Amino acid sequence: MATLLLVTLYEYSPLFYIAVVSLCFLVTAAIVLGWFGFDVPVFLLSHEDSESTVSTPEKLMVQETNPFSLALGSGPACVSDGVLLKPCCLEPCVLSCFWGCEVGALQEVLRTHQQNLRLTSPQHFLEALHHRFHYHQTFYIHSEDEKECHTCIPADQRITDFGPLPRKHYPLVAVLTLAETEARNLYNIVANVIVIHVPDGKYNLSARILFQYLLTSQGYMHELKPLFMSAEGSGEPAGEQMERSPDRGESNWSEEMGRNCVVCQNAAVSRVLLPCRHACVCDSCMLHFQHCPICRAFVLESFSLRPTLQI
């Protein structure tokens, strides 16, 4: 029946028959090429037609004032000579340095804070660690004082390394807590725990901050992670620029920190993509992507980047 229909159509319209045969040939060729792994050319949509049909969920952000800040100071760092730490806090604080703190001990301390006991003072941390560290040193930090503190292990302890990998001890754990009881009632964030790698005789990786945790008065723990900015400028990390100028207006921030969306190269960068943490697109371009333009990771959530947001 189908053959009779095609013959009839061929008698009245040969072009129709030729078109049907050509279409069947193209479909068959595409299937064969795809089966054997050859690349089949496809037509790509233009930028105007590529808007995502599924909107990226907006992550709800909570604004918190973090009274603590700690960075590695200038100069070399090693176990034998110590390391320089540069704290800068909004209130008078106590910097507690625990050299050779056991990994398991620190994890138990963090769980203790989340479960029952709130760790808000240096004495609380000292008691919770149960002396499972090699050496302890304390510094009093004045409000907004950026003086560097030198911490090191005494030479008489003869500690040159913390064992082979994987290690059971962190080289250095620094804890910032508020010094005054009245100040602890003003801030939701009551402690900042910083895990620092310090090069030694067996592992000479340069000194760096490995982890940062913020502990709240309600027993929550938040890990601080850096944002990867795409802004142009002096080449200085974006986090350091924002840390030194938290009081600038939105216009100045947009010009110096949030310029050059990597897609349109025109609007200011205003969105942070999660979980990759790339801050690289503006609000308008965010509508056209479900994958990060930088690393191609799938975007699960995003949040707005604003200069007044402090976490």
C-alpha positions, -999 to +999 in steps of 0.1 A: +000+000+000+028+024+009+047+015-022+016+021-044+012+055-027+048+065-033+046+054-070+014+074-074+031+105-059+061+099-081+040+099-112+024+132-103+054+148-084+089+134-089+104+161-067+084+149-037+097+113-041+133+126-044+128+147-013+115+117+007+145+095-004+170+122+005+155+127+039+156+090+046+193+090+035+202+119+058+185+103+088+201+070+082+235+086+078+232+106+110+222+074+130+252+055+116+277+083+123+263+087+158+265+049+164+302+048+155+311+078+176+316+104+149+307+140+157+275+151+141+272+188+134+243+205+152+228+240+150+235+261+180+211+287+193+221+323+194+227+341+227+193+357+226+176+322+223+197+305+249+180+318+281+177+291+307+142+278+311+149+267+347+158+296+371+187+291+395+175+290+431+183+321+452+202+312+483+190+331+514+219+349+531+220+361+567+240+393+575+263+388+604+290+410+619+322+391+622+345+407+649+375+385+640+401+386+613+434+368+610+460+367+583+495+354+579+521+381+586+551+390+566+583+371+566+591+334+563+574+308+585+586+274+597+584+252+628+619+261+640+615+299+637+578+302+642+552+322+623+539+358+623+501+362+626+483+394+619+450+397+637+426+427+633+395+426+655+366+450+661+368+443+699+396+434+723+403+397+717+425+369+729+446+350+704+453+314+716+479+294+696+480+256+699+510+240+683+508+204+674+471+201+682+456+166+676+432+164+647+408+143+667+409+167+696+400+197+675+371+178+659+358+168+693+360+204+704+339+216+675+314+188+681+313+198+718+304+234+709+276+222+686+261+197+711+261+212+745+289+234+758+294+268+742+331+276+738+333+314+742+366+320+761+402+309+759+398+288+791+369+269+775+391+258+746+420+250+768+398+227+789+380+211+760+413+202+743+425+183+774+461+193+768+462+173+736+487+196+720+525+203+722+526+239+732+502+267+740+508+305+737+484+334+743+483+370+730+460+399+740+448+418+709+436+454+713+407+467+693+416+473+656+452+467+664+470+453+633+503+445+651+518+412+641+522+385+668+551+361+666+544+326+679+568+297+680+576+265+698+604+268+724+637+253+712+640+232+744+611+211+732+631+200+701+601+197+678+611+199+642+582+182+624+547+167+631+553+133+616+547+117+582+515+121+561+487+115+568+493+135+600+475+132+634+485+167+645+478+201+629+510+222+629+491+253+643+456+260+654+448+297+662+417+306+681+403+341+684+378+348+712+364+380+726+382+392+757+354+411+774+322+394+787+300+424+776+312+421+740+302+384+738+266+395+743+268+419+713+279+395+686+264+363+674+298+350+664+318+343+695+349+325+683+371+320+652+391+288+648+419+289+622+439+258+611+473+268+597+499+248+579+535+256+589+563+240+569+586+217+588+614+192+582+592+166+565+566+187+547+579+220+533+547+232+517+545+270+522+526+284+551+489+289+545+455+289+561+438+255+556+404+259+573+385+287+591+355+281+613+331+306+629+314+295+661+281+312+670+264+317+704+236+293+693+260+264+689+263+266+651+295+263+631+302+279+597+332+273+576+347+303+559+356+298+523+371+323+498+353+337+468+370+335+434+366+370+419+370+379+383+376+416+389+405+434+372+428+458+390+459+456+411+461+418+410+456+417+448+431+390+461+396+404+462+391+392+497+420+414+510+407+445+491+372+441+506+386+434+541+405+467+541+376+488+528+343+475+543+327+510+546+328+520+509+296+528+491+280+506+465+291+528+436+328+527+445+326+490+451+310+484+417+337+504+400+367+489+418+356+454+429+327+442+408+335+453+373+337+432+341+311+405+340+329+377+321+300+373+298+289+408+287+321+426+297+299+456+306+279+453+338+293+448+373+298+414+388+270+409+412+263+372+416+282+344+433+277+309+419+275+279+442+290+254+449+321+266+428+320+301+445+329+319+413+319+356+414+319+363+377+285+373+362+260+401+366+223+397+373+212+399+337+237+373+324+228+350+353+195+342+336+212+326+306+234+300+323+230+268+343+267+261+343+295+284+356+312+302+327+346+298+344+347+261+354+316+247+337+303+233+371+265+230+374+251+259+393+229+248+422+224+281+439+235+317+437+234+348+459+238+385+455+272+400+462+270+433+481+296+453+499+276+455+531+273+418+535+296+406+563+297+369+573 
